[in-house]
């Protein structure tokens, strides 16, 4: 698996209203059906950071209220402000696209709200009020797994086009998380004598600890028995990248601001190596560290 290319690829959620996914007869538009019109001859409004090759999930607002399509951007974004339709709706950027797959059974808003890790997903909490949202890697694989459970052919289409077994990656990350919860002593040789944090007020577990008001979940929030400091563990089954660095810095900052009460806070990324940008970024702080999965004795495939 080309993990570097995978980490660089962006993932988006596009939000569309019924006038764009239903025709005048209130049937689903043929141009969104990959078996009828696999190649688009037009553009779709997008974020200004969209690039050719990015993958997109299409969310349909009421009356459907679901994620029903997998799409790929087939061009970089370009200005569309001079297009009359774009001017009318205030759109600034568009890109060419291809519909790769239509889910036989879409992912419903009810499924998103019931999911233990996606229920606080920012687009959902914001009622999908914007036209596009960047999807973080962890949320992308969770959404892909939901879609694959609803429609087994989705996983095959995504793996064929994206070059990575997304469902397997989620299984691996959850297996790694469970293994560490059951044996945090694996980190003791690296200088971390950890126990899982439990919130003294709410009783919330440090596993998938929700950063209220900040968004996102800390994989494992721990306390070091030796000095009482907080340790944020971020788990990846790919190489740690600059996106990983930004993510764990965000979580460390949240804990420092909301929980630490003058106790120290550090972040430890457990991953399959680290790229040069992560290594360079981590050199400017003494709060972020990285440990290889293999050095902890894990051999996840």
C-alpha positions in Angstrom: 0.0 0.0 0.0 1.3 3.4 -0.9 0.6 5.0 2.5 2.3 8.3 1.5 -0.1 8.8 -1.5 -3.0 7.7 0.7 -2.3 10.3 3.4 -1.9 13.0 0.8 -5.2 12.3 -0.9 -8.0 14.5 0.5 -11.5 13.3 1.2 -14.6 15.5 1.1 -18.3 15.5 1.9 -20.4 17.3 -0.7 -23.9 18.3 0.4 -26.6 18.5 -2.2 -30.3 19.6 -2.1 -33.2 17.8 -3.8 -33.2 20.2 -6.8 -29.8 18.7 -7.7 -30.3 15.0 -7.0 -34.0 14.7 -8.1 -35.3 15.4 -11.6 -38.6 17.1 -12.4 -40.5 13.8 -11.8 -38.9 13.5 -8.4 -36.9 10.5 -9.6 -33.1 10.3 -8.9 -31.2 12.1 -11.6 -29.7 9.8 -14.3 -26.4 11.7 -14.4 -25.7 10.5 -10.8 -26.1 6.9 -11.8 -22.7 5.5 -12.7 -24.2 2.7 -14.7 -26.0 5.2 -17.0 -23.6 8.1 -17.0 -20.2 7.1 -15.7 -18.4 10.2 -16.9 -19.7 13.7 -16.1 -19.6 16.3 -18.8 -20.0 19.2 -16.3 -18.8 20.5 -13.0 -19.7 20.3 -9.3 -19.2 23.1 -6.9 -16.4 22.3 -4.5 -13.9 23.6 -1.9 -11.0 25.8 -3.1 -8.5 23.1 -1.9 -10.0 20.3 -4.0 -7.5 18.4 -6.2 -7.7 15.9 -9.0 -8.0 12.4 -7.5 -9.7 13.4 -4.2 -12.6 11.2 -3.1 -16.0 12.5 -2.2 -19.1 11.2 -0.4 -22.3 12.9 -1.5 -24.8 13.7 1.2 -28.4 14.3 0.1 -30.4 16.7 2.3 -34.1 16.0 3.2 -36.2 14.3 2.0 -33.5 11.7 1.6 -31.1 12.7 4.4 -28.4 10.1 3.5 -25.0 9.5 2.0 -25.7 7.7 -1.3 -22.8 8.2 -3.8 -19.0 7.8 -4.0 -17.5 10.4 -6.4 -14.0 11.2 -7.5 -12.8 14.7 -8.6 -11.3 14.3 -12.0 -9.7 17.8 -12.1 -8.3 20.4 -9.7 -10.7 23.1 -8.6 -11.1 26.1 -10.9 -13.0 29.4 -10.6 -16.6 29.3 -11.7 -17.7 32.7 -10.5 -18.4 33.9 -14.1 -20.8 31.0 -14.7 -24.5 32.3 -14.5 -25.6 29.3 -12.3 -22.7 29.8 -10.0 -23.2 33.5 -9.7 -26.9 33.0 -8.8 -25.9 30.6 -5.9 -22.7 32.3 -4.7 -20.5 29.5 -5.8 -16.8 30.3 -6.4 -15.1 27.0 -7.3 -15.9 23.9 -9.2 -14.3 20.7 -10.5 -15.0 18.0 -12.9 -16.1 14.7 -11.4 -16.9 11.1 -11.9 -19.6 9.1 -10.0 -17.9 5.8 -9.0 -20.6 4.1 -7.1 -24.2 4.5 -6.0 -25.0 2.7 -2.7 -27.7 0.1 -2.9 -28.5 1.0 0.7 -27.4 4.5 1.6 -26.0 5.5 4.9 -28.8 7.3 6.7 -28.6 10.2 9.1 -30.0 7.9 11.7 -27.0 5.6 11.3 -24.7 8.5 11.7 -26.4 9.7 14.9 -26.3 6.2 16.3 -22.6 5.6 15.6 -20.5 5.8 18.8 -17.7 7.8 17.0 -19.5 9.7 14.3 -22.4 11.1 16.4 -20.2 14.1 17.2 -18.9 14.5 13.6 -18.9 18.2 12.9 -21.0 18.2 9.6 -23.6 16.2 11.4 -23.6 18.5 14.5 -23.9 21.5 12.1 -26.8 19.9 10.3 -24.9 19.9 7.0 -25.3 23.6 6.5 -22.4 24.1 4.1 -21.8 22.8 0.6 -18.6 20.9 1.3 -16.7 19.6 4.3 -13.2 18.2 4.6 -13.3 14.6 6.0 -10.5 13.7 8.3 -8.9 10.3 7.7 -10.3 8.6 10.8 -13.8 9.8 10.0 -13.3 8.8 6.3 -12.5 5.2 7.2 -15.4 5.0 9.6 -17.8 6.3 7.0 -16.4 3.9 4.5 -16.9 1.0 6.9 -20.6 2.0 7.4 -21.1 2.3 3.7 -19.5 -1.1 3.2 -21.7 -2.7 5.8 -24.8 -1.3 4.0 -23.5 -2.2 0.6 -20.7 -4.8 0.4 -19.9 -3.8 -3.2 -18.9 -0.3 -2.0 -15.8 -1.6 -0.3 -14.6 -3.4 -3.5 -15.2 -0.2 -5.6 -13.4 2.0 -3.1 -10.4 -0.4 -2.8 -10.1 -0.7 -6.5 -10.1 3.0 -7.1 -8.3 4.1 -3.9 -5.7 1.3 -3.7 -6.3 0.6 0.0 -8.5 -1.8 1.9 -10.3 0.8 4.0 -12.4 -1.6 6.0 -9.3 -3.6 7.0 -7.7 -0.4 8.1 -10.5 0.4 10.5 -10.4 -3.2 11.9 -6.6 -2.8 12.4 -7.0 0.5 14.2 -9.7 -0.8 16.5 -7.6 -4.0 17.1 -4.6 -1.9 18.0 -6.7 0.3 20.3 -8.2 -2.7 22.1 -4.8 -4.4 22.5 -3.3 -1.3 24.1 -6.3 -0.8 26.4 -5.7 -4.4 27.6 -2.0 -4.0 27.9 -0.7 -0.4 28.3 2.4 -2.0 29.9 3.7 -2.4 26.4 4.7 1.3 26.6 6.6 1.0 29.9 10.0 0.2 28.2 9.6 3.5 26.4 9.3 5.5 29.6 5.5 5.6 29.9 3.9 3.9 32.9 0.2 4.5 31.9 -3.3 3.9 33.0 -6.4 4.8 31.1 -8.0 8.1 32.3 -11.5 8.2 33.8 -13.2 11.6 34.1 -13.9 12.1 37.8 -17.1 14.1 37.2 -18.8 12.3 34.3 -17.1 8.9 34.5 -16.2 9.1 30.8 -13.5 6.6 29.7 -10.3 7.8 28.2 -10.9 5.5 25.3 -12.3 7.6 22.5 -12.4 10.6 24.8 -14.6 13.3 23.2 -13.1 16.8 23.0 -16.2 18.8 23.8 -16.3 22.1 22.0 -13.3 21.1 20.0 -14.5 18.2 17.9 -12.9 14.8 17.5 -12.1 11.9 19.8 -8.8 11.2 21.5 -8.0 7.5 20.8 -6.6 6.9 24.3 -6.3 9.5 27.0 -4.0 8.2 29.7 -2.3 9.3 32.9 1.3 8.5 33.7 1.5 6.9 37.1 5.1 8.1 37.6 4.3 11.9 37.6 0.5 12.2 37.1 0.9 13.9 33.7 -1.6 13.4 30.9 -0.5 11.3 27.9 -2.5 11.6 24.7 -2.2 8.4 22.5 -3.0 8.8 18.8 -3.0 5.5 16.9 -2.3 5.1 13.2 -1.9 2.0 11.0 -0.1 4.1 8.4 2.9 6.4 8.5 2.7 9.4 10.8 2.4 12.6 8.6 2.1 16.3 9.1 -1.7 15.8 9.3 -1.1 13.4 12.2 1.2 16.0 13.9 -1.5 18.7 13.6 -4.1 16.3 15.0 -2.3 15.3 18.1 -1.1 18.9 18.8 -4.8 19.8 18.7 -5.7 17.1 21.2 -2.7 18.0 23.5 -3.8 21.6 23.5 -7.4 20.6 24.3 -6.3 18.6 27.3 -3.9 21.3 28.5 -6.7 23.9 28.3 -9.5 21.9 29.7 -8.2 19.1 32.0 -4.6 19.5 33.0 -5.0 21.8 36.0 -1.2 22.6 35.8 -0.3 19.0 35.1 1.9 18.3 32.1 0.5 17.0 28.9 2.4 15.2 26.1 1.3 13.4 22.9 2.5 10.0 21.7 1.8 8.8 18.1 1.9 5.1 17.7 2.2 4.4 13.9 4.0 2.6 11.2 6.9 4.9 11.0 6.9 8.6 10.4 7.6 10.8 7.3 10.3 13.5 7.1 7.7 16.3 7.6 6.4 14.7 10.8 9.9 14.3 12.1 10.8 17.9 11.3 7.7 19.2 12.9 8.2 17.2 16.1 11.7 18.7 16.5 10.3 22.1 17.4 8.4 20.8 20.4 9.1 18.6 23.5 5.5 17.5 23.8 5.0 15.2 20.8 6.7 11.8 20.3 6.4 8.8 18.1 6.7 5.0 18.7 6.6 2.4 16.0 3.9 -0.3 16.2 6.4 -3.0 15.5 8.6 -1.9 18.5 5.5 -2.6 20.7 5.3 -6.1 19.3 2.3 -5.6 17.0 2.3 -7.3 13.6 -1.0 -6.0 12.1 -1.6 -6.7 8.4 
